[in-house]
Amino acid sequence: MYDEDDENGSYVVVVNDEEQFSIWRDGTPPPAGWRQVGTAGTRRECLEYVERVWTDMRPASLRARIAATSG
């Protein structure tokens, strides 16, 4: 068993079809519906990456629906 909060462990960044991000322990397949984005590193490095790129927390389907109705 491993500690999910292990700062020295190796993690990967994953994303789902709604463009929601998370990190996952490296070497463990991500859950169904999630895929790796190509960024890996320590827990801190992966969380910093997610903070930089995930600037709009709304699901992709909601952003698309709002864009379609706002013209």
N, CA, C and O atoms as a DFTB+ gen file, in Angstrom:
284 C
 N C O
     1  1       0.848      -1.190       0.000
     2  2       0.000       0.000       0.000
     3  2       0.886       1.244       0.000
     4  3       2.000       1.217       0.524
     5  1       0.395       2.322      -0.582
     6  2       1.162       3.557      -0.616
     7  2       0.355       4.691      -0.007
     8  3      -0.869       4.623       0.108
     9  1       1.066       5.716       0.373
    10  2       0.437       6.902       0.949
    11  2       0.050       7.847      -0.183
    12  3       0.921       8.317      -0.914
    13  1      -1.243       8.132      -0.342
    14  2      -1.706       8.981      -1.443
    15  2      -1.159      10.400      -1.357
    16  3      -1.127      11.107      -2.364
    17  1      -0.734      10.824      -0.185
    18  2      -0.204      12.175      -0.011
    19  2       1.321      12.201       0.017
    20  3       1.912      13.167       0.500
    21  1       1.958      11.165      -0.488
    22  2       3.406      11.057      -0.504
    23  2       3.990      12.151      -1.391
    24  3       3.839      12.113      -2.612
    25  1       4.652      13.121      -0.779
    26  2       5.236      14.233      -1.541
    27  2       6.391      13.791      -2.427
    28  3       6.709      14.472      -3.403
    29  1       7.025      12.669      -2.111
    30  2       8.179      12.212      -2.884
    31  2       7.811      11.163      -3.921
    32  3       8.669      10.723      -4.686
    33  1       6.560      10.760      -3.956
    34  2       6.123       9.763      -4.928
    35  2       6.048      10.361      -6.318
    36  3       6.203      11.569      -6.500
    37  1       5.812       9.515      -7.281
    38  2       5.695       9.945      -8.673
    39  2       4.229       9.897      -9.088
    40  3       3.541       8.898      -8.878
    41  1       3.768      10.987      -9.674
    42  2       2.376      11.133     -10.080
    43  2       2.287      11.539     -11.539
    44  3       3.270      11.991     -12.127
    45  1       1.107      11.378     -12.123
    46  2       0.814      11.855     -13.469
    47  2      -0.450      12.699     -13.414
    48  3      -1.293      12.522     -12.534
    49  1      -0.569      13.613     -14.357
    50  2      -1.774      14.431     -14.469
    51  2      -2.729      13.717     -15.412
    52  3      -2.332      13.236     -16.473
    53  1      -3.986      13.655     -15.012
    54  2      -5.019      13.030     -15.838
    55  2      -6.149      14.024     -16.070
    56  3      -6.341      14.960     -15.294
    57  1      -6.897      13.804     -17.156
    58  2      -8.015      14.670     -17.510
    59  2      -9.144      13.785     -18.033
    60  3      -8.899      12.712     -18.584
    61  1     -10.384      14.248     -17.855
    62  2     -11.513      13.485     -18.394
    63  2     -12.132      14.236     -19.571
    64  3     -11.647      15.301     -19.952
    65  1     -13.189      13.691     -20.142
    66  2     -13.819      14.307     -21.319
    67  2     -14.444      15.663     -21.021
    68  3     -14.690      16.445     -21.940
    69  1     -14.700      15.948     -19.765
    70  2     -15.248      17.254     -19.371
    71  2     -14.141      18.265     -19.087
    72  3     -14.401      19.369     -18.610
    73  1     -12.891      17.868     -19.390
    74  2     -11.704      18.703     -19.186
    75  2     -11.507      19.070     -17.728
    76  3     -11.094      20.184     -17.407
    77  1     -11.806      18.122     -16.848
    78  2     -11.547      18.262     -15.419
    79  2     -10.244      17.522     -15.133
    80  3     -10.038      16.417     -15.634
    81  1      -9.375      18.113     -14.345
    82  2      -8.050      17.568     -14.102
    83  2      -7.945      16.951     -12.715
    84  3      -8.679      17.301     -11.791
    85  1      -7.002      16.020     -12.607
    86  2      -6.667      15.403     -11.333
    87  2      -5.254      14.851     -11.458
    88  3      -4.658      14.877     -12.535
    89  1      -4.728      14.354     -10.350
    90  2      -3.448      13.657     -10.414
    91  2      -3.680      12.226      -9.971
    92  3      -4.596      11.931      -9.203
    93  1      -2.834      11.349     -10.471
    94  2      -2.977       9.922     -10.201
    95  2      -1.595       9.347      -9.981
    96  3      -0.628       9.767     -10.618
    97  1      -1.505       8.405      -9.094
    98  2      -0.215       7.776      -8.789
    99  2       0.359       7.133     -10.050
   100  3      -0.322       6.347     -10.709
   101  1       1.604       7.459     -10.389
   102  2       2.252       6.905     -11.570
   103  2       2.342       5.383     -11.441
   104  3       2.614       4.854     -10.363
   105  1       2.112       4.702     -12.538
   106  2       2.163       3.254     -12.554
   107  2       0.827       2.599     -12.261
   108  3       0.696       1.380     -12.370
   109  1      -0.165       3.397     -11.892
   110  2      -1.512       2.895     -11.640
   111  2      -2.405       3.390     -12.767
   112  3      -2.467       4.596     -13.005
   113  1      -3.091       2.509     -13.460
   114  2      -3.958       2.964     -14.550
   115  2      -5.013       3.944     -14.023
   116  3      -5.597       3.707     -12.965
   117  1      -5.258       5.029     -14.742
   118  2      -6.295       5.959     -14.300
   119  2      -7.670       5.304     -14.398
   120  3      -7.843       4.332     -15.134
   121  1      -8.639       5.824     -13.669
   122  2      -9.987       5.261     -13.729
   123  2     -10.586       5.397     -15.128
   124  3     -10.121       6.198     -15.938
   125  1     -11.604       4.620     -15.395
   126  2     -12.308       4.697     -16.676
   127  2     -12.765       6.129     -16.927
   128  3     -13.274       6.796     -16.026
   129  1     -12.580       6.592     -18.151
   130  2     -13.002       7.939     -18.517
   131  2     -11.931       8.997     -18.312
   132  3     -12.155      10.163     -18.636
   133  1     -10.775       8.620     -17.784
   134  2      -9.669       9.548     -17.557
   135  2      -8.485       9.108     -18.402
   136  3      -8.309       7.918     -18.662
   137  1      -7.668      10.076     -18.835
   138  2      -6.475       9.764     -19.620
   139  2      -5.326      10.669     -19.172
   140  3      -5.550      11.774     -18.678
   141  1      -4.121      10.197     -19.348
   142  2      -2.951      10.989     -18.980
   143  2      -2.746      12.120     -19.981
   144  3      -3.040      11.973     -21.167
   145  1      -2.241      13.245     -19.493
   146  2      -1.989      14.388     -20.374
   147  2      -0.521      14.518     -20.746
   148  3      -0.167      15.374     -21.557
   149  1       0.338      13.687     -20.172
   150  2       1.753      13.726     -20.523
   151  2       2.619      14.427     -19.508
   152  3       3.832      14.510     -19.697
   153  1       2.046      14.933     -18.446
   154  2       2.820      15.589     -17.397
   155  2       2.951      14.646     -16.215
   156  3       1.968      14.069     -15.751
   157  1       4.175      14.497     -15.734
   158  2       4.442      13.623     -14.594
   159  2       5.475      14.289     -13.700
   160  3       6.222      15.163     -14.140
   161  1       5.510      13.871     -12.448
   162  2       6.490      14.411     -11.508
   163  2       6.051      14.146     -10.087
   164  3       5.277      13.228      -9.815
   165  1       6.558      14.966      -9.188
   166  2       6.146      14.839      -7.798
   167  2       4.705      15.318      -7.664
   168  3       4.155      15.938      -8.574
   169  1       4.120      15.028      -6.541
   170  2       2.744      15.473      -6.279
   171  2       2.648      16.992      -6.430
   172  3       1.735      17.504      -7.077
   173  1       3.590      17.695      -5.831
   174  2       3.601      19.160      -5.892
   175  2       3.724      19.663      -7.334
   176  3       3.000      20.576      -7.731
   177  1       4.627      19.081      -8.112
   178  2       4.806      19.507      -9.508
   179  2       3.530      19.298     -10.308
   180  3       3.139      20.161     -11.094
   181  1       2.879      18.155     -10.111
   182  2       1.652      17.878     -10.848
   183  2       0.528      18.826     -10.432
   184  3      -0.218      19.312     -11.283
   185  1       0.404      19.088      -9.145
   186  2      -0.632      20.019      -8.685
   187  2      -0.374      21.437      -9.189
   188  3      -1.318      22.158      -9.513
   189  1       0.887      21.841      -9.258
   190  2       1.217      23.167      -9.806
   191  2       0.841      23.245     -11.281
   192  3       0.341      24.274     -11.736
   193  1       1.074      22.175     -12.029
   194  2       0.681      22.136     -13.441
   195  2      -0.835      22.279     -13.567
   196  3      -1.321      23.077     -14.369
   197  1      -1.572      21.517     -12.787
   198  2      -3.039      21.582     -12.837
   199  2      -3.512      22.997     -12.513
   200  3      -4.416      23.513     -13.172
   201  1      -2.918      23.619     -11.520
   202  2      -3.307      24.984     -11.157
   203  2      -3.063      25.969     -12.304
   204  3      -3.845      26.901     -12.496
   205  1      -1.983      25.766     -13.068
   206  2      -1.671      26.652     -14.197
   207  2      -2.629      26.465     -15.360
   208  3      -3.037      27.446     -15.980
   209  1      -3.000      25.217     -15.672
   210  2      -3.762      24.967     -16.893
   211  2      -5.272      24.889     -16.689
   212  3      -6.024      25.130     -17.633
   213  1      -5.732      24.563     -15.498
   214  2      -7.174      24.409     -15.266
   215  2      -7.716      25.720     -14.720
   216  3      -7.966      25.854     -13.522
   217  1      -7.892      26.667     -15.601
   218  2      -8.278      28.013     -15.188
   219  2      -9.788      28.221     -15.150
   220  3     -10.264      29.175     -14.535
   221  1     -10.537      27.347     -15.794
   222  2     -11.998      27.436     -15.792
   223  2     -12.534      26.102     -15.272
   224  3     -12.479      25.087     -15.965
   225  1     -13.047      26.121     -14.057
   226  2     -13.459      24.884     -13.388
   227  2     -14.779      24.321     -13.912
   228  3     -15.158      23.207     -13.551
   229  1     -15.473      25.066     -14.749
   230  2     -16.743      24.558     -15.277
   231  2     -16.497      23.388     -16.220
   232  3     -15.534      23.416     -16.987
   233  1     -17.344      22.360     -16.183
   234  2     -17.199      21.248     -17.123
   235  2     -17.301      21.750     -18.571
   236  3     -17.984      22.737     -18.844
   237  1     -16.634      21.078     -19.471
   238  2     -16.610      21.466     -20.888
   239  2     -18.017      21.536     -21.470
   240  3     -18.308      22.432     -22.262
   241  1     -18.891      20.615     -21.096
   242  2     -20.252      20.621     -21.637
   243  2     -21.013      21.880     -21.208
   244  3     -21.794      22.424     -21.989
   245  1     -20.798      22.339     -19.995
   246  2     -21.453      23.558     -19.528
   247  2     -20.897      24.776     -20.258
   248  3     -21.660      25.654     -20.659
   249  1     -19.584      24.840     -20.435
   250  2     -18.988      25.967     -21.165
   251  2     -19.528      26.023     -22.585
   252  3     -19.818      27.107     -23.093
   253  1     -19.669      24.866     -23.238
   254  2     -20.182      24.817     -24.613
   255  2     -21.642      25.258     -24.669
   256  3     -22.042      25.987     -25.577
   257  1     -22.431      24.817     -23.699
   258  2     -23.850      25.189     -23.663
   259  2     -24.006      26.706     -23.457
   260  3     -24.843      27.338     -24.102
   261  1     -23.214      27.272     -22.575
   262  2     -23.274      28.713     -22.340
   263  2     -22.830      29.471     -23.585
   264  3     -23.445      30.472     -23.952
   265  1     -21.781      29.008     -24.228
   266  2     -21.300      29.674     -25.456
   267  2     -22.337      29.621     -26.556
   268  3     -22.495      30.584     -27.306
   269  1     -23.054      28.499     -26.663
   270  2     -24.066      28.351     -27.701
   271  2     -25.265      29.266     -27.473
   272  3     -25.877      29.736     -28.432
   273  1     -25.599      29.518     -26.225
   274  2     -26.766      30.350     -25.941
   275  2     -26.430      31.835     -25.882
   276  3     -27.325      32.677     -25.937
   277  1     -25.138      32.162     -25.769
   278  2     -24.787      33.580     -25.669
   279  2     -24.428      34.187     -27.018
   280  3     -24.094      35.369     -27.105
   281  1     -24.497      33.383     -28.058
   282  2     -24.318      33.899     -29.397
   283  2     -22.928      33.985     -29.817
   284  3     -22.648      34.409     -30.938
